[in-house]
Structures are given as C-alpha cells and as structure tokens.
C-alpha cells in the first residue's frame, strides 16, 4: 500500500479529470438520530454499471452538515468496511492509519470526495484539493462498498446513489 500526499492549484477540480464526462448518478442524505450528517452524491462516467462499480471510475462526494474529526471518520470507515468483507488485523490497521493521516477534521459545508480508480485504488480530495490516496484495489473495493455494496448499513442510501427506486 502506498500513501501519497500532495497539493494542487487552488481552484482546480482534479477529481473530475479522473471521471471524464462525470454526471450525477444519484444522491442521498445520511441522518443519525434525526440529525443530518452529510449529503452524498455519486458522480459517474458514461457506461457506469451499478451492479459492477469496481469496474468503473467514479467519485463519491460527501458534503458534511456538521463538524466531525478526521480520525473518527477514519475509524468509522473501517467499521463499515468490515461489514462488506473480512479484513485481517494488519490490513485494517494500515488502512485506518492511512486514512487518519490525511482525512481532515470537517465542519458544516466541507466536502470530502473519494475517487475510485479501477485496478489502482482510491484517491481523496478535501474541498476539491487532493489530500491523499490509498493505492490498494481491495481497500478501494471495501471502502466504496460502505455506500455502494449490497451489505451496506444504509440500503436506501445505496439505492438512491445508484439511481434505483
């Protein structure tokens, strides 16, 4: 697994370069105990197949409605990834550490966008600025399964993101 940190020019929206001709597939809100946590949007390229998302480049944007700590987002991500598949202790520790290293604390209005690169891994953007990547195909598959996988904890959100009734 590789972890890369870099910055890009202010005003650039580089995730859109990784998902050519991106169009909105679907959106949904996550609420917890009646409080909105974030709004999710799934951006896909032409030809996207909802039943086989691992084969396609796509971007999942989370627009936060409240403040959360980056390390808490990383820990919760691993908890939800374990729902999608078995993760050995070493891989889980590496992945959580990688996420915690670059996921920032967020406040209302902030956006974190994860980009799935088939056969490569996932890259992450904070308010359209590159913040890091995890170059691991299994990580990417399990990470995006949090929202798009059949074992998600939020099946209605999955249906809305994938554009299904």
KEMAR-890462 format. One record per residue (C-alpha): residue number from 0; residue in three letters; x, y, z. Coordinates in Angstrom, 1 decimal. Example, Ala and Ser with C-alpha at 12.3 -4.5 7.8 and 13.67 -1.06 7.14 Angstrom:
BEGIN
<pt><n>0</n><res>ala</res><x>12.3</x><y>-4.5</y><z>7.8</z></pt>
<pt><n>1</n><res>ser</res><x>13.7</x><y>-1.1</y><z>7.1</z></pt>
END
This chain:
BEGIN
<pt><n>0</n><res>unk</res><x>0.0</x><y>0.0</y><z>0.0</z></pt>
<pt><n>1</n><res>unk</res><x>1.3</x><y>3.5</y><z>-0.9</z></pt>
<pt><n>2</n><res>unk</res><x>0.2</x><y>6.7</y><z>0.7</z></pt>
<pt><n>3</n><res>unk</res><x>0.8</x><y>9.8</y><z>-1.3</z></pt>
<pt><n>4</n><res>unk</res><x>0.2</x><y>13.4</y><z>-0.1</z></pt>
<pt><n>5</n><res>unk</res><x>0.3</x><y>16.3</y><z>-2.5</z></pt>
<pt><n>6</n><res>unk</res><x>-1.4</x><y>19.6</y><z>-3.3</z></pt>
<pt><n>7</n><res>unk</res><x>-2.8</x><y>21.0</y><z>-6.5</z></pt>
<pt><n>8</n><res>unk</res><x>-3.5</x><y>24.5</y><z>-7.8</z></pt>
<pt><n>9</n><res>unk</res><x>-6.2</x><y>26.4</y><z>-5.9</z></pt>
<pt><n>10</n><res>unk</res><x>-9.5</x><y>26.4</y><z>-7.9</z></pt>
<pt><n>11</n><res>unk</res><x>-8.7</x><y>23.2</y><z>-9.7</z></pt>
<pt><n>12</n><res>unk</res><x>-11.2</x><y>20.3</y><z>-9.5</z></pt>
<pt><n>13</n><res>unk</res><x>-8.9</x><y>17.4</y><z>-10.3</z></pt>
<pt><n>14</n><res>unk</res><x>-11.2</x><y>14.6</y><z>-9.3</z></pt>
<pt><n>15</n><res>unk</res><x>-13.3</x><y>15.5</y><z>-12.4</z></pt>
<pt><n>16</n><res>unk</res><x>-10.2</x><y>14.7</y><z>-14.6</z></pt>
<pt><n>17</n><res>unk</res><x>-10.3</x><y>11.1</y><z>-13.2</z></pt>
<pt><n>18</n><res>unk</res><x>-14.0</x><y>10.7</y><z>-14.0</z></pt>
<pt><n>19</n><res>unk</res><x>-14.4</x><y>12.0</y><z>-17.6</z></pt>
<pt><n>20</n><res>unk</res><x>-17.8</x><y>13.5</y><z>-18.5</z></pt>
<pt><n>21</n><res>unk</res><x>-19.0</x><y>12.9</y><z>-14.9</z></pt>
<pt><n>22</n><res>unk</res><x>-22.7</x><y>13.0</y><z>-14.4</z></pt>
<pt><n>23</n><res>unk</res><x>-24.7</x><y>12.8</y><z>-11.3</z></pt>
<pt><n>24</n><res>unk</res><x>-26.0</x><y>9.2</y><z>-10.9</z></pt>
<pt><n>25</n><res>unk</res><x>-27.8</x><y>9.8</y><z>-7.5</z></pt>
<pt><n>26</n><res>unk</res><x>-27.8</x><y>11.4</y><z>-4.2</z></pt>
<pt><n>27</n><res>unk</res><x>-28.9</x><y>10.7</y><z>-0.6</z></pt>
<pt><n>28</n><res>unk</res><x>-28.7</x><y>12.1</y><z>2.9</z></pt>
<pt><n>29</n><res>unk</res><x>-27.3</x><y>10.3</y><z>5.9</z></pt>
<pt><n>30</n><res>unk</res><x>-29.1</x><y>11.2</y><z>9.1</z></pt>
<pt><n>31</n><res>unk</res><x>-28.3</x><y>9.8</y><z>12.6</z></pt>
<pt><n>32</n><res>unk</res><x>-30.8</x><y>10.2</y><z>15.5</z></pt>
<pt><n>33</n><res>unk</res><x>-32.6</x><y>12.7</y><z>13.3</z></pt>
<pt><n>34</n><res>unk</res><x>-29.6</x><y>14.9</y><z>12.6</z></pt>
<pt><n>35</n><res>unk</res><x>-28.2</x><y>15.3</y><z>9.1</z></pt>
<pt><n>36</n><res>unk</res><x>-24.6</x><y>14.1</y><z>8.9</z></pt>
<pt><n>37</n><res>unk</res><x>-23.9</x><y>14.5</y><z>5.2</z></pt>
<pt><n>38</n><res>unk</res><x>-25.3</x><y>14.5</y><z>1.7</z></pt>
<pt><n>39</n><res>unk</res><x>-23.7</x><y>12.0</y><z>-0.6</z></pt>
<pt><n>40</n><res>unk</res><x>-23.5</x><y>12.3</y><z>-4.4</z></pt>
<pt><n>41</n><res>unk</res><x>-22.3</x><y>9.7</y><z>-6.8</z></pt>
<pt><n>42</n><res>unk</res><x>-20.7</x><y>11.0</y><z>-10.0</z></pt>
<pt><n>43</n><res>unk</res><x>-20.1</x><y>8.5</y><z>-12.8</z></pt>
<pt><n>44</n><res>unk</res><x>-18.7</x><y>8.4</y><z>-16.3</z></pt>
<pt><n>45</n><res>unk</res><x>-20.8</x><y>7.2</y><z>-19.3</z></pt>
<pt><n>46</n><res>unk</res><x>-21.1</x><y>3.4</y><z>-19.3</z></pt>
<pt><n>47</n><res>unk</res><x>-21.2</x><y>3.1</y><z>-15.5</z></pt>
<pt><n>48</n><res>unk</res><x>-22.8</x><y>-0.2</y><z>-14.4</z></pt>
<pt><n>49</n><res>unk</res><x>-24.4</x><y>-0.1</y><z>-11.0</z></pt>
<pt><n>50</n><res>unk</res><x>-24.1</x><y>-3.8</y><z>-10.4</z></pt>
<pt><n>51</n><res>unk</res><x>-20.3</x><y>-3.7</y><z>-11.1</z></pt>
<pt><n>52</n><res>unk</res><x>-19.0</x><y>-0.5</y><z>-9.7</z></pt>
<pt><n>53</n><res>unk</res><x>-15.5</x><y>-1.9</y><z>-9.2</z></pt>
<pt><n>54</n><res>unk</res><x>-15.0</x><y>-1.9</y><z>-13.0</z></pt>
<pt><n>55</n><res>unk</res><x>-15.5</x><y>1.8</y><z>-13.3</z></pt>
<pt><n>56</n><res>unk</res><x>-14.1</x><y>5.2</y><z>-12.3</z></pt>
<pt><n>57</n><res>unk</res><x>-16.5</x><y>7.2</y><z>-10.2</z></pt>
<pt><n>58</n><res>unk</res><x>-16.4</x><y>9.8</y><z>-7.5</z></pt>
<pt><n>59</n><res>unk</res><x>-18.4</x><y>9.8</y><z>-4.3</z></pt>
<pt><n>60</n><res>unk</res><x>-18.8</x><y>13.2</y><z>-2.7</z></pt>
<pt><n>61</n><res>unk</res><x>-19.8</x><y>13.7</y><z>0.9</z></pt>
<pt><n>62</n><res>unk</res><x>-20.9</x><y>17.3</y><z>1.8</z></pt>
<pt><n>63</n><res>unk</res><x>-20.9</x><y>17.4</y><z>5.6</z></pt>
<pt><n>64</n><res>unk</res><x>-23.6</x><y>19.1</y><z>7.6</z></pt>
<pt><n>65</n><res>unk</res><x>-21.8</x><y>19.1</y><z>10.9</z></pt>
<pt><n>66</n><res>unk</res><x>-18.3</x><y>19.0</y><z>12.4</z></pt>
<pt><n>67</n><res>unk</res><x>-16.5</x><y>15.6</y><z>12.7</z></pt>
<pt><n>68</n><res>unk</res><x>-12.9</x><y>14.7</y><z>13.5</z></pt>
<pt><n>69</n><res>unk</res><x>-10.9</x><y>13.1</y><z>10.7</z></pt>
<pt><n>70</n><res>unk</res><x>-9.7</x><y>10.3</y><z>12.9</z></pt>
<pt><n>71</n><res>unk</res><x>-13.3</x><y>9.5</y><z>13.8</z></pt>
<pt><n>72</n><res>unk</res><x>-14.2</x><y>9.4</y><z>10.1</z></pt>
<pt><n>73</n><res>unk</res><x>-11.3</x><y>7.0</y><z>9.5</z></pt>
<pt><n>74</n><res>unk</res><x>-12.3</x><y>4.7</y><z>12.4</z></pt>
<pt><n>75</n><res>unk</res><x>-16.0</x><y>4.6</y><z>11.3</z></pt>
<pt><n>76</n><res>unk</res><x>-14.9</x><y>3.9</y><z>7.7</z></pt>
<pt><n>77</n><res>unk</res><x>-13.0</x><y>0.8</y><z>8.9</z></pt>
<pt><n>78</n><res>unk</res><x>-16.0</x><y>-0.3</y><z>10.9</z></pt>
<pt><n>79</n><res>unk</res><x>-18.3</x><y>0.0</y><z>7.9</z></pt>
<pt><n>80</n><res>unk</res><x>-15.7</x><y>-1.7</y><z>5.6</z></pt>
<pt><n>81</n><res>unk</res><x>-15.7</x><y>-4.7</y><z>7.8</z></pt>
<pt><n>82</n><res>unk</res><x>-19.4</x><y>-5.1</y><z>7.1</z></pt>
<pt><n>83</n><res>unk</res><x>-18.6</x><y>-5.6</y><z>3.4</z></pt>
<pt><n>84</n><res>unk</res><x>-15.8</x><y>-8.2</y><z>3.8</z></pt>
<pt><n>85</n><res>unk</res><x>-13.3</x><y>-9.8</y><z>6.1</z></pt>
<pt><n>86</n><res>unk</res><x>-10.3</x><y>-7.6</y><z>6.8</z></pt>
<pt><n>87</n><res>unk</res><x>-7.3</x><y>-9.0</y><z>8.6</z></pt>
<pt><n>88</n><res>unk</res><x>-6.0</x><y>-7.1</y><z>11.6</z></pt>
<pt><n>89</n><res>unk</res><x>-2.8</x><y>-5.9</y><z>9.8</z></pt>
<pt><n>90</n><res>unk</res><x>-4.6</x><y>-4.6</y><z>6.8</z></pt>
<pt><n>91</n><res>unk</res><x>-7.2</x><y>-2.9</y><z>8.9</z></pt>
<pt><n>92</n><res>unk</res><x>-4.6</x><y>-1.1</y><z>11.0</z></pt>
<pt><n>93</n><res>unk</res><x>-2.7</x><y>0.0</y><z>7.9</z></pt>
<pt><n>94</n><res>unk</res><x>-5.8</x><y>1.3</y><z>6.2</z></pt>
<pt><n>95</n><res>unk</res><x>-7.1</x><y>3.1</y><z>9.2</z></pt>
<pt><n>96</n><res>unk</res><x>-3.7</x><y>4.7</y><z>9.8</z></pt>
<pt><n>97</n><res>unk</res><x>-3.5</x><y>5.8</y><z>6.2</z></pt>
<pt><n>98</n><res>unk</res><x>-7.0</x><y>7.4</y><z>6.3</z></pt>
<pt><n>99</n><res>unk</res><x>-6.3</x><y>9.1</y><z>9.6</z></pt>
<pt><n>100</n><res>unk</res><x>-3.1</x><y>10.5</y><z>8.2</z></pt>
<pt><n>101</n><res>unk</res><x>-4.8</x><y>12.6</y><z>5.6</z></pt>
<pt><n>102</n><res>unk</res><x>-8.6</x><y>12.9</y><z>6.4</z></pt>
<pt><n>103</n><res>unk</res><x>-9.1</x><y>16.3</y><z>7.9</z></pt>
<pt><n>104</n><res>unk</res><x>-11.5</x><y>17.4</y><z>10.6</z></pt>
<pt><n>105</n><res>unk</res><x>-14.6</x><y>18.7</y><z>8.8</z></pt>
<pt><n>106</n><res>unk</res><x>-17.2</x><y>21.3</y><z>9.5</z></pt>
<pt><n>107</n><res>unk</res><x>-20.6</x><y>22.1</y><z>8.0</z></pt>
<pt><n>108</n><res>unk</res><x>-20.1</x><y>22.8</y><z>4.3</z></pt>
<pt><n>109</n><res>unk</res><x>-16.9</x><y>20.9</y><z>3.8</z></pt>
<pt><n>110</n><res>unk</res><x>-16.7</x><y>18.2</y><z>1.2</z></pt>
<pt><n>111</n><res>unk</res><x>-14.6</x><y>15.0</y><z>1.0</z></pt>
<pt><n>112</n><res>unk</res><x>-14.6</x><y>13.3</y><z>-2.4</z></pt>
<pt><n>113</n><res>unk</res><x>-13.3</x><y>9.8</y><z>-2.9</z></pt>
<pt><n>114</n><res>unk</res><x>-12.4</x><y>8.7</y><z>-6.4</z></pt>
<pt><n>115</n><res>unk</res><x>-12.4</x><y>5.1</y><z>-7.4</z></pt>
<pt><n>116</n><res>unk</res><x>-9.6</x><y>4.2</y><z>-9.9</z></pt>
<pt><n>117</n><res>unk</res><x>-10.3</x><y>0.6</y><z>-11.2</z></pt>
<pt><n>118</n><res>unk</res><x>-7.3</x><y>-1.7</y><z>-10.7</z></pt>
<pt><n>119</n><res>unk</res><x>-5.4</x><y>1.0</y><z>-8.8</z></pt>
<pt><n>120</n><res>unk</res><x>-7.1</x><y>2.2</y><z>-5.6</z></pt>
<pt><n>121</n><res>unk</res><x>-8.7</x><y>5.3</y><z>-4.3</z></pt>
<pt><n>122</n><res>unk</res><x>-7.7</x><y>9.0</y><z>-4.1</z></pt>
<pt><n>123</n><res>unk</res><x>-9.3</x><y>11.6</y><z>-1.8</z></pt>
<pt><n>124</n><res>unk</res><x>-10.0</x><y>15.3</y><z>-2.2</z></pt>
<pt><n>125</n><res>unk</res><x>-11.0</x><y>17.9</y><z>0.5</z></pt>
<pt><n>126</n><res>unk</res><x>-12.9</x><y>20.8</y><z>-0.9</z></pt>
<pt><n>127</n><res>unk</res><x>-11.6</x><y>19.8</y><z>-4.3</z></pt>
<pt><n>128</n><res>unk</res><x>-7.9</x><y>19.7</y><z>-3.2</z></pt>
<pt><n>129</n><res>unk</res><x>-6.0</x><y>16.4</y><z>-3.4</z></pt>
<pt><n>130</n><res>unk</res><x>-5.2</x><y>15.2</y><z>0.1</z></pt>
<pt><n>131</n><res>unk</res><x>-4.1</x><y>11.6</y><z>-0.3</z></pt>
<pt><n>132</n><res>unk</res><x>-4.5</x><y>8.2</y><z>-1.8</z></pt>
<pt><n>133</n><res>unk</res><x>-4.5</x><y>4.5</y><z>-0.9</z></pt>
<pt><n>134</n><res>unk</res><x>-3.1</x><y>2.5</y><z>-3.8</z></pt>
<pt><n>135</n><res>unk</res><x>-4.8</x><y>-0.8</y><z>-2.9</z></pt>
<pt><n>136</n><res>unk</res><x>-7.5</x><y>-2.3</y><z>-5.0</z></pt>
<pt><n>137</n><res>unk</res><x>-9.0</x><y>-4.3</y><z>-2.1</z></pt>
<pt><n>138</n><res>unk</res><x>-9.1</x><y>-1.2</y><z>0.1</z></pt>
<pt><n>139</n><res>unk</res><x>-10.9</x><y>0.7</y><z>-2.7</z></pt>
<pt><n>140</n><res>unk</res><x>-13.5</x><y>-2.0</y><z>-3.2</z></pt>
<pt><n>141</n><res>unk</res><x>-14.3</x><y>-2.3</y><z>0.5</z></pt>
<pt><n>142</n><res>unk</res><x>-14.2</x><y>1.4</y><z>1.1</z></pt>
<pt><n>143</n><res>unk</res><x>-16.7</x><y>2.3</y><z>-1.6</z></pt>
<pt><n>144</n><res>unk</res><x>-18.8</x><y>-0.7</y><z>-0.5</z></pt>
<pt><n>145</n><res>unk</res><x>-19.7</x><y>1.3</y><z>2.6</z></pt>
<pt><n>146</n><res>unk</res><x>-22.2</x><y>3.1</y><z>0.3</z></pt>
<pt><n>147</n><res>unk</res><x>-22.5</x><y>1.0</y><z>-2.9</z></pt>
<pt><n>148</n><res>unk</res><x>-22.1</x><y>-2.6</y><z>-1.7</z></pt>
<pt><n>149</n><res>unk</res><x>-25.0</x><y>-5.0</y><z>-1.1</z></pt>
<pt><n>150</n><res>unk</res><x>-24.0</x><y>-5.3</y><z>2.6</z></pt>
<pt><n>151</n><res>unk</res><x>-24.2</x><y>-1.6</y><z>3.3</z></pt>
<pt><n>152</n><res>unk</res><x>-25.7</x><y>-0.5</y><z>6.6</z></pt>
<pt><n>153</n><res>unk</res><x>-27.8</x><y>2.1</y><z>4.6</z></pt>
<pt><n>154</n><res>unk</res><x>-29.6</x><y>0.2</y><z>1.8</z></pt>
<pt><n>155</n><res>unk</res><x>-31.9</x><y>3.1</y><z>1.0</z></pt>
<pt><n>156</n><res>unk</res><x>-28.9</x><y>5.4</y><z>0.5</z></pt>
<pt><n>157</n><res>unk</res><x>-27.3</x><y>2.8</y><z>-1.8</z></pt>
<pt><n>158</n><res>unk</res><x>-30.5</x><y>2.6</y><z>-3.9</z></pt>
<pt><n>159</n><res>unk</res><x>-30.7</x><y>6.4</y><z>-4.2</z></pt>
<pt><n>160</n><res>unk</res><x>-27.0</x><y>6.8</y><z>-5.0</z></pt>
<pt><n>161</n><res>unk</res><x>-27.2</x><y>4.1</y><z>-7.7</z></pt>
<pt><n>162</n><res>unk</res><x>-30.3</x><y>5.8</y><z>-9.1</z></pt>
<pt><n>163</n><res>unk</res><x>-32.7</x><y>3.0</y><z>-8.3</z></pt>
<pt><n>164</n><res>unk</res><x>-36.2</x><y>3.4</y><z>-6.9</z></pt>
END
